[in-house]
Amino acid sequence: MLFSLLIPLLAGIWLDKRLGTAPLFILIGAVLGILAATVGVARMTLRTFSVAIGQDSDQQVEANGKEEPE
């Protein structure tokens, strides 16, 4: 997650230094980095919840001795 924030930001700083466009690419890099980190956190959260829900249904099957219809 740290790299998804830093790489676009550092690229924006580098581009601004080369092109002389003070805050333009820094802001674009920061926004892209924040978006990438947000998407990464959302994907990790969804994956974690899906694993937790899957484990809960497996435990219910073991406790009841049969599979419940979905």
C-alpha positions, 0 to 999 in steps of 0.5 A: 500500500505504501508503494501505491501512494509513493510511486505516483507522488514521486513520479509527479515530483520528478515530472514537475522538476523536469517540466517546471510545472510546480504543483500540477503533477504532484497533485495528480500523482497524489490523487492517483496514489490515494485512489490506488491505495483506496482501491487496494484497501477495499479489495483487501477488506472484501477478501478478508470478509469473504474469507470470514463469511466462508469460515462461518458457513463451514462452521455452521455446516459442521455444527448442524451436520448438514449443509443449509440451503442458500 
